[in-house]
Amino acid sequence: MGKDFSKTDKTFCILASACIAIFIVLNLQAAAPLVHWADHMDKLLMLTLNFDGGEAIDRFWSGVSSKFVWVPLGATLLAILAYYKKSILIPVLFVIGLALTVTLADQIASSFLKPYFSRLRPSHNEEICSMLHFVNGRKGGQFGFVSSHAANAFGVLAFLAPTFRRKTTVVVLAIWSVLVSYSRIYLGVHYPGDIFCGALLGFTVGLGMNIVIRKIYFKITAVSEKTLNDNLFKGGVESSYMTAAILCTGLYIFFYNFAQSAILPFTALPCLIPFN
């Protein structure tokens, strides 16, 4: 376990260094030509990935982008923690760490980076907005670098991944994070570059918070990391329930919204995802 934790530390340092390096490069006057080229390529990629898929596809990606899709996942995780019997301290620290991960990732993205770089969203950039497809006229706020959705999704992924017993759940959650992030491109409110840098930020924050929470637990309990057995910080979450929650949420969004677009008789049921 010591070796695994050391690798986690090293991974975090590499990711943090990458975030700092990107921040510095974007502020260097000498890097202006590279930044302009990257911006141009980002816009070309945006035009490729953003398209009009019709009402069913619009509703699907709008649903995936909604904050409410995380409710079933959060409820499942809380249910798992509620049945954890070994130590009340671990679930408490776990919830605090996850909450701090989302808060930090979101605030760094929204309250610092977006106003600092002031990069217009594609939906507010006159050079490209007329060529993009938007859903229900939603264009988001003025600035978009970096994506808070991507930062939050990948922050959750990085924080939770080391705790899952099954690698399948990590893969499913990773795919879910990618889908949530891409939904912002489809909706026309973020460039791919916004998504990539947001994901890098979120993953770094999530991994760093996982390390911090572990160290706090070891400090409080005076338990040696090398002698610590199975717990929530090291593959202790019965992740099959999380896998089921993610898949069921995705399938619900898929089938419900395609059925709504087909105007079938059984679609008069109340929808958990608002689209107005």
C-alpha positions as a LaTeX table, in Angstrom:
\begin{tabular}{lrrr}
\hline
Residue & $x$ (\AA) & $y$ (\AA) & $z$ (\AA) \\
\hline
Met1 & 0.00 & 0.00 & 0.00 \\
Gly2 & 2.91 & 2.34 & 0.71 \\
Lys3 & 4.10 & 1.98 & $-2.84$ \\
Asp4 & 0.62 & 2.68 & $-4.22$ \\
Phe5 & 0.30 & 5.78 & $-2.09$ \\
Ser6 & 3.75 & 6.97 & $-3.22$ \\
Lys7 & 2.64 & 6.58 & $-6.83$ \\
Thr8 & $-0.47$ & 8.62 & $-6.05$ \\
Asp9 & 1.71 & 11.37 & $-4.60$ \\
Lys10 & 3.91 & 11.38 & $-7.68$ \\
Thr11 & 0.90 & 11.43 & $-10.01$ \\
Phe12 & $-0.53$ & 14.40 & $-8.14$ \\
Cys13 & 2.77 & 16.28 & $-8.37$ \\
Ile14 & 2.93 & 15.67 & $-12.13$ \\
Leu15 & $-0.66$ & 16.85 & $-12.65$ \\
Ala16 & $-0.17$ & 19.89 & $-10.44$ \\
Ser17 & 2.99 & 20.77 & $-12.35$ \\
Ala18 & 1.10 & 20.44 & $-15.64$ \\
Cys19 & $-1.63$ & 22.80 & $-14.38$ \\
Ile20 & 0.94 & 25.36 & $-13.25$ \\
Ala21 & 2.87 & 25.06 & $-16.53$ \\
Ile22 & $-0.26$ & 25.64 & $-18.62$ \\
Phe23 & $-1.19$ & 28.64 & $-16.47$ \\
Ile24 & 2.28 & 30.15 & $-16.91$ \\
Val25 & 2.39 & 29.54 & $-20.67$ \\
Leu26 & $-1.00$ & 31.22 & $-21.15$ \\
Asn27 & 0.42 & 34.31 & $-19.41$ \\
Leu28 & 3.70 & 34.50 & $-21.33$ \\
Gln29 & 3.87 & 37.13 & $-24.04$ \\
Ala30 & 6.40 & 35.01 & $-25.91$ \\
Ala31 & 3.85 & 32.19 & $-26.10$ \\
Ala32 & 1.23 & 34.39 & $-27.81$ \\
Pro33 & 1.67 & 32.79 & $-31.28$ \\
Leu34 & 1.27 & 29.31 & $-29.78$ \\
Val35 & $-1.78$ & 30.40 & $-27.80$ \\
His36 & $-3.37$ & 31.95 & $-30.92$ \\
Trp37 & $-2.72$ & 28.75 & $-32.89$ \\
Ala38 & $-4.20$ & 26.63 & $-30.10$ \\
Asp39 & $-7.25$ & 28.92 & $-29.99$ \\
His40 & $-7.72$ & 28.56 & $-33.74$ \\
Met41 & $-7.47$ & 24.76 & $-33.58$ \\
Asp42 & $-9.83$ & 24.74 & $-30.62$ \\
Lys43 & $-12.46$ & 26.57 & $-32.67$ \\
Leu44 & $-12.05$ & 24.20 & $-35.61$ \\
Leu45 & $-12.48$ & 21.21 & $-33.30$ \\
Met46 & $-15.50$ & 22.88 & $-31.74$ \\
Leu47 & $-17.17$ & 23.19 & $-35.14$ \\
Thr48 & $-16.48$ & 19.51 & $-35.75$ \\
Leu49 & $-17.84$ & 18.22 & $-32.43$ \\
Asn50 & $-20.86$ & 20.53 & $-32.15$ \\
Phe51 & $-23.78$ & 19.61 & $-34.40$ \\
Asp52 & $-27.57$ & 19.52 & $-34.58$ \\
Gly53 & $-28.63$ & 15.96 & $-33.75$ \\
Gly54 & $-32.35$ & 16.67 & $-33.67$ \\
Glu55 & $-34.79$ & 16.86 & $-30.79$ \\
Ala56 & $-34.02$ & 13.46 & $-29.25$ \\
Ile57 & $-30.26$ & 14.04 & $-29.19$ \\
Asp58 & $-30.77$ & 17.60 & $-27.93$ \\
Arg59 & $-32.86$ & 16.39 & $-25.02$ \\
Phe60 & $-30.42$ & 13.61 & $-24.22$ \\
Trp61 & $-27.35$ & 15.87 & $-23.97$ \\
Ser62 & $-29.32$ & 18.51 & $-22.12$ \\
Gly63 & $-30.28$ & 15.83 & $-19.60$ \\
Val64 & $-26.70$ & 14.59 & $-19.24$ \\
Ser65 & $-25.56$ & 18.18 & $-18.62$ \\
Ser66 & $-28.13$ & 18.74 & $-15.87$ \\
Lys67 & $-26.87$ & 18.84 & $-12.28$ \\
Phe68 & $-29.76$ & 16.57 & $-11.29$ \\
Val69 & $-28.13$ & 13.54 & $-12.95$ \\
Trp70 & $-25.72$ & 13.39 & $-10.00$ \\
Val71 & $-28.55$ & 12.95 & $-7.47$ \\
Pro72 & $-28.95$ & 9.14 & $-7.93$ \\
Leu73 & $-25.17$ & 8.69 & $-7.74$ \\
Gly74 & $-24.88$ & 10.80 & $-4.61$ \\
Ala75 & $-27.81$ & 9.00 & $-2.97$ \\
Thr76 & $-26.24$ & 5.61 & $-3.75$ \\
Leu77 & $-22.91$ & 6.68 & $-2.30$ \\
Leu78 & $-24.54$ & 7.98 & 0.88 \\
Ala79 & $-26.43$ & 4.69 & 1.24 \\
Ile80 & $-23.15$ & 2.78 & 0.96 \\
Leu81 & $-21.50$ & 4.98 & 3.57 \\
Ala82 & $-24.49$ & 4.65 & 5.90 \\
Tyr83 & $-23.87$ & 0.88 & 6.12 \\
Tyr84 & $-20.13$ & 1.19 & 6.73 \\
Lys85 & $-19.61$ & $-0.26$ & 10.22 \\
Lys86 & $-15.86$ & $-0.27$ & 10.84 \\
Ser87 & $-15.39$ & 3.40 & 11.80 \\
Ile88 & $-17.66$ & 6.44 & 11.68 \\
Leu89 & $-14.61$ & 8.67 & 11.14 \\
Ile90 & $-13.87$ & 7.27 & 7.69 \\
Pro91 & $-17.31$ & 7.97 & 6.13 \\
Val92 & $-17.36$ & 11.45 & 7.72 \\
Leu93 & $-13.94$ & 12.34 & 6.31 \\
Phe94 & $-14.94$ & 10.75 & 3.02 \\
Val95 & $-18.02$ & 12.97 & 2.64 \\
Ile96 & $-16.09$ & 16.08 & 3.71 \\
Gly97 & $-13.33$ & 15.31 & 1.20 \\
Leu98 & $-15.78$ & 14.80 & $-1.66$ \\
Ala99 & $-17.64$ & 18.02 & $-0.79$ \\
Leu100 & $-14.37$ & 19.97 & $-0.66$ \\
Thr101 & $-13.30$ & 18.47 & $-3.98$ \\
Val102 & $-16.42$ & 19.68 & $-5.78$ \\
Thr103 & $-16.33$ & 23.07 & $-4.04$ \\
Leu104 & $-12.66$ & 23.72 & $-4.79$ \\
Ala105 & $-12.84$ & 22.54 & $-8.40$ \\
Asp106 & $-15.96$ & 24.59 & $-9.05$ \\
Gln107 & $-14.72$ & 27.76 & $-7.35$ \\
Ile108 & $-11.25$ & 27.70 & $-8.91$ \\
Ala109 & $-12.87$ & 27.29 & $-12.32$ \\
Ser110 & $-15.74$ & 29.75 & $-11.90$ \\
Ser111 & $-14.49$ & 32.37 & $-9.46$ \\
Phe112 & $-10.83$ & 32.55 & $-10.47$ \\
Leu113 & $-9.94$ & 31.16 & $-13.89$ \\
Lys114 & $-13.00$ & 32.30 & $-15.86$ \\
Pro115 & $-12.77$ & 35.98 & $-14.86$ \\
Tyr116 & $-8.96$ & 35.89 & $-14.91$ \\
Phe117 & $-8.60$ & 34.70 & $-18.51$ \\
Ser118 & $-11.92$ & 36.21 & $-19.66$ \\
Arg119 & $-12.12$ & 33.86 & $-22.63$ \\
Leu120 & $-15.50$ & 34.23 & $-24.27$ \\
Arg121 & $-17.60$ & 31.12 & $-24.53$ \\
Pro122 & $-18.15$ & 29.95 & $-28.11$ \\
Ser123 & $-21.79$ & 30.95 & $-27.62$ \\
His124 & $-20.69$ & 34.56 & $-26.97$ \\
Asn125 & $-17.94$ & 34.75 & $-29.59$ \\
Glu126 & $-19.24$ & 36.50 & $-32.72$ \\
Glu127 & $-16.55$ & 34.80 & $-34.80$ \\
Ile128 & $-18.04$ & 31.35 & $-34.28$ \\
Cys129 & $-21.44$ & 31.53 & $-32.53$ \\
Ser130 & $-23.46$ & 31.84 & $-35.75$ \\
Met131 & $-22.08$ & 28.48 & $-36.91$ \\
Leu132 & $-22.95$ & 26.57 & $-33.74$ \\
His133 & $-25.99$ & 24.63 & $-32.61$ \\
Phe134 & $-27.61$ & 25.59 & $-29.29$ \\
Val135 & $-30.33$ & 23.84 & $-27.34$ \\
Asn136 & $-33.35$ & 25.82 & $-26.11$ \\
Gly137 & $-31.45$ & 29.06 & $-26.65$ \\
Arg138 & $-29.16$ & 28.41 & $-23.69$ \\
Lys139 & $-25.77$ & 30.07 & $-24.09$ \\
Gly140 & $-24.39$ & 30.18 & $-20.54$ \\
Gly141 & $-22.41$ & 33.00 & $-18.96$ \\
Gln142 & $-19.99$ & 35.24 & $-20.79$ \\
Phe143 & $-16.72$ & 33.44 & $-20.03$ \\
Gly144 & $-15.98$ & 29.72 & $-20.31$ \\
Phe145 & $-12.32$ & 28.88 & $-19.58$ \\
Val146 & $-12.29$ & 26.49 & $-17.82$ \\
Ser147 & $-15.39$ & 24.28 & $-17.74$ \\
Ser148 & $-16.83$ & 23.88 & $-14.25$ \\
His149 & $-18.80$ & 20.82 & $-15.38$ \\
Ala150 & $-15.62$ & 19.08 & $-16.50$ \\
Ala151 & $-13.73$ & 20.16 & $-13.36$ \\
Asn152 & $-16.47$ & 18.83 & $-11.08$ \\
Ala153 & $-16.98$ & 15.57 & $-12.97$ \\
Phe154 & $-13.29$ & 14.68 & $-13.14$ \\
Gly155 & $-12.73$ & 15.87 & $-9.59$ \\
Val156 & $-15.33$ & 13.37 & $-8.40$ \\
Leu157 & $-13.73$ & 10.69 & $-10.58$ \\
Ala158 & $-10.24$ & 11.29 & $-9.18$ \\
Phe159 & $-11.43$ & 11.36 & $-5.57$ \\
Leu160 & $-13.60$ & 8.24 & $-5.83$ \\
Ala161 & $-11.53$ & 6.03 & $-8.14$ \\
Pro162 & $-9.03$ & 4.82 & $-5.48$ \\
Thr163 & $-11.90$ & 3.84 & $-3.17$ \\
Phe164 & $-13.73$ & 1.50 & $-5.54$ \\
Arg165 & $-13.24$ & $-2.25$ & $-5.21$ \\
Arg166 & $-14.05$ & $-2.92$ & $-8.85$ \\
Lys167 & $-12.11$ & $-1.42$ & $-11.77$ \\
Thr168 & $-15.29$ & $-1.68$ & $-13.85$ \\
Thr169 & $-16.85$ & 1.08 & $-11.77$ \\
Val170 & $-13.85$ & 3.34 & $-12.37$ \\
Val171 & $-14.21$ & 2.80 & $-16.12$ \\
Val172 & $-17.97$ & 3.44 & $-16.02$ \\
Leu173 & $-17.52$ & 6.60 & $-13.93$ \\
Ala174 & $-14.75$ & 7.78 & $-16.28$ \\
Ile175 & $-17.04$ & 7.31 & $-19.30$ \\
Trp176 & $-19.80$ & 9.15 & $-17.43$ \\
Ser177 & $-17.43$ & 12.06 & $-16.71$ \\
Val178 & $-16.49$ & 12.23 & $-20.39$ \\
Leu179 & $-20.17$ & 12.25 & $-21.41$ \\
Val180 & $-20.98$ & 15.03 & $-18.95$ \\
Ser181 & $-18.02$ & 17.03 & $-20.26$ \\
Tyr182 & $-18.85$ & 16.48 & $-23.93$ \\
Ser183 & $-22.44$ & 17.57 & $-23.31$ \\
Arg184 & $-21.11$ & 21.09 & $-22.82$ \\
Ile185 & $-19.57$ & 21.02 & $-26.29$ \\
Tyr186 & $-22.75$ & 19.67 & $-27.86$ \\
Leu187 & $-24.77$ & 22.41 & $-26.15$ \\
Gly188 & $-22.40$ & 24.97 & $-27.63$ \\
Val189 & $-21.26$ & 26.55 & $-24.37$ \\
His190 & $-17.68$ & 25.28 & $-24.08$ \\
Tyr191 & $-14.71$ & 24.73 & $-26.38$ \\
Pro192 & $-12.86$ & 21.39 & $-26.23$ \\
Gly193 & $-9.94$ & 23.32 & $-24.70$ \\
Asp194 & $-12.21$ & 24.50 & $-21.88$ \\
Ile195 & $-13.17$ & 20.88 & $-21.27$ \\
Phe196 & $-9.62$ & 19.50 & $-21.35$ \\
Cys197 & $-8.20$ & 22.10 & $-18.97$ \\
Gly198 & $-11.25$ & 21.83 & $-16.71$ \\
Ala199 & $-10.83$ & 18.06 & $-16.55$ \\
Leu200 & $-7.11$ & 18.44 & $-15.75$ \\
Leu201 & $-7.90$ & 20.91 & $-12.99$ \\
Gly202 & $-10.65$ & 18.75 & $-11.51$ \\
Phe203 & $-8.62$ & 15.55 & $-11.62$ \\
Thr204 & $-5.71$ & 17.29 & $-9.89$ \\
Val205 & $-7.96$ & 18.70 & $-7.16$ \\
Gly206 & $-9.74$ & 15.37 & $-6.64$ \\
Leu207 & $-6.52$ & 13.38 & $-6.39$ \\
Gly208 & $-4.94$ & 15.96 & $-4.10$ \\
Met209 & $-7.97$ & 15.98 & $-1.80$ \\
Asn210 & $-7.93$ & 12.17 & $-1.64$ \\
Ile211 & $-4.32$ & 12.33 & $-0.47$ \\
Val212 & $-5.07$ & 15.05 & 2.09 \\
Ile213 & $-8.05$ & 13.18 & 3.58 \\
Arg214 & $-6.04$ & 9.98 & 3.87 \\
Lys215 & $-3.22$ & 11.79 & 5.67 \\
Ile216 & $-5.70$ & 13.43 & 8.05 \\
Tyr217 & $-7.18$ & 10.01 & 8.87 \\
Phe218 & $-3.75$ & 8.49 & 9.55 \\
Lys219 & $-2.81$ & 11.49 & 11.70 \\
Ile220 & $-6.00$ & 11.39 & 13.79 \\
Thr221 & $-5.97$ & 7.64 & 14.35 \\
Ala222 & $-2.18$ & 7.22 & 14.49 \\
Val223 & $-2.63$ & 4.20 & 12.23 \\
Ser224 & 0.31 & 3.25 & 10.05 \\
Glu225 & $-0.49$ & 3.40 & 6.38 \\
Lys226 & 1.49 & 0.22 & 5.81 \\
Thr227 & $-0.50$ & $-1.76$ & 8.37 \\
Leu228 & $-3.92$ & $-0.31$ & 7.55 \\
Asn229 & $-6.28$ & $-2.92$ & 6.17 \\
Asp230 & $-9.19$ & $-2.49$ & 3.80 \\
Asn231 & $-11.16$ & 0.76 & 4.27 \\
Leu232 & $-12.99$ & 3.36 & 2.22 \\
Phe233 & $-9.74$ & 5.09 & 1.29 \\
Lys234 & $-8.32$ & 1.96 & $-0.32$ \\
Gly235 & $-10.84$ & 0.02 & $-2.38$ \\
Gly236 & $-13.39$ & $-0.19$ & 0.42 \\
Val237 & $-16.51$ & 0.97 & $-1.43$ \\
Glu238 & $-18.73$ & $-1.81$ & $-2.73$ \\
Ser239 & $-18.74$ & $-0.21$ & $-6.14$ \\
Ser240 & $-21.16$ & $-2.55$ & $-7.90$ \\
Tyr241 & $-23.98$ & $-0.39$ & $-6.53$ \\
Met242 & $-22.36$ & 2.71 & $-7.97$ \\
Thr243 & $-21.98$ & 1.01 & $-11.33$ \\
Ala244 & $-25.67$ & 0.16 & $-11.32$ \\
Ala245 & $-26.63$ & 3.71 & $-10.32$ \\
Ile246 & $-24.59$ & 5.25 & $-13.14$ \\
Leu247 & $-25.90$ & 2.83 & $-15.77$ \\
Cys248 & $-29.52$ & 3.20 & $-14.64$ \\
Thr249 & $-29.26$ & 7.00 & $-14.66$ \\
Gly250 & $-27.79$ & 6.99 & $-18.15$ \\
Leu251 & $-30.38$ & 4.54 & $-19.47$ \\
Tyr252 & $-33.20$ & 6.55 & $-17.93$ \\
Ile253 & $-32.04$ & 9.74 & $-19.62$ \\
Phe254 & $-31.57$ & 7.91 & $-22.92$ \\
Phe255 & $-34.88$ & 6.07 & $-23.10$ \\
Tyr256 & $-37.03$ & 8.76 & $-21.52$ \\
Asn257 & $-35.87$ & 11.54 & $-23.82$ \\
Phe258 & $-35.99$ & 9.47 & $-26.98$ \\
Ala259 & $-39.50$ & 8.37 & $-26.00$ \\
Gln260 & $-40.47$ & 12.00 & $-25.38$ \\
Ser261 & $-39.25$ & 12.93 & $-28.84$ \\
Ala262 & $-41.26$ & 10.06 & $-30.35$ \\
Ile263 & $-44.39$ & 11.30 & $-28.50$ \\
Leu264 & $-45.35$ & 7.84 & $-27.30$ \\
Pro265 & $-48.41$ & 7.31 & $-25.04$ \\
Phe266 & $-46.42$ & 6.22 & $-21.98$ \\
Thr267 & $-44.29$ & 9.37 & $-21.88$ \\
Ala268 & $-46.79$ & 11.35 & $-19.86$ \\
Leu269 & $-44.84$ & 10.34 & $-16.76$ \\
Pro270 & $-43.13$ & 13.11 & $-14.75$ \\
Cys271 & $-39.52$ & 13.72 & $-15.74$ \\
Leu272 & $-36.78$ & 14.07 & $-13.15$ \\
Ile273 & $-34.72$ & 16.27 & $-15.47$ \\
Pro274 & $-36.10$ & 19.77 & $-16.19$ \\
Phe275 & $-35.71$ & 21.03 & $-19.75$ \\
Asn276 & $-37.40$ & 24.42 & $-19.60$ \\
\hline
\end{tabular}
